[in-house]
């Protein structure tokens, strides 16, 4: 058996093991999800609308003006006293 075949066989072993672990984890998450009480569509729509109002910014981000951009950086002594 050449080294490449040995390497491929060992790699496939670990890939299969990793896939089995992923499948078991997803099955477990699915079983947990089945136990969660389902909300009605109206409740979900109400919550989505409330989240949309919170998530959308009411004003656009402020761009720095020329005056703000030209301010010199504070000196080290000023930072130490602040």
N, C-alpha and C positions, 0 to 999 in steps of 0.2 A: 504494500500500500504506500503510495507516495504521500509526501507531506501535505499537498494541496487537498487531497481527498480526505485525509484525517482532519484537516482544519475545517473543511466544509461540513463534515459529519458532526463535529463538535459544535460548530456554529448553529447548525440546524437543530441540534438538541436544545440549546439555550433559547433559540427563537421559539420553538414549540412550547417550552416551559413558560416563557414569558407570555405567549398567547393564551395558554391555559389559565394563567394567573389573571390576565385581563378579562377573559370570559367569565371567570368565577366572580371577579369584582363587579362586573356589569350585571350579572345575574343577581348578586346580593343587592345592588342599588335598585334594581327593578323590583325586588321583593319589598324593599323598604318603601318605594314609591307607591306600590299598590295599597299600602296601609294608610297613606296620607288621605285625609278626607278631601274630596273633590269639591271645589267651589262651583257655584253656578256661573253661567256665562255673564249674567248681569253684574255679579260681584267682580269678576275679572275685568270687565269693561270699565266699571267705575274706578277700580284701582289703576288701570292703565291710563285713564284720562287724568287722574290725580298725579300720577308720575310724569305724564307728559308736560303738565303745567310746571312742575318742579324742575324738570330736566332742561326745558328750553330757557335760555337766558333772556331776560326782559330787555336788556340793552346790549348794544354791541361793545366789544372790548375797546377800551380807550387807548388810542395810539399816542405816544409821547409827542409833545409839541417841540418846536425847535428850542424854546427857552428851557424846557425840562431836559432835553438831550444835551445841551451845552453846559449844564451845571458841572463844575469840577467835582471830582470825587473828594469825600471828606479826608482830612489828613489823619494820620495815625494818632496824634495828640488829641484831636477832637473826638475820635472814637473812644479813646481811653477814658475821657472825662464824661462821656455820655452814659 
